[in-house]
Amino acid sequence: MKTTRPAPLNSESYVLRLYRQEQDDRKNLPGILEEPVSGQRWSFTNMSELKQILEDIERLQEKTNEV
């Protein structure tokens, strides 16, 4: 049996929780994105909102790296 090591937690590790409510409802996919290191959480109701959250996080990280 092959074993794998868990990825180290850093500012680029996230926990993604998806809550599927109805099997046929493909437009709505509510969930929570959490950054384990800081404990910060963002909620979303569909994949477009999740994508926007990830893009916003990336922009903030780029700004932080510029300083």
Buried (B, 14 or more C-beta within 10 A) or exposed (E): EEEEEEEEEEEEEBEEEEEEEEEEEEEEBBBBBBBEEEEEEBEBEBBEBBEEBBEEBEEEEEEEEEE
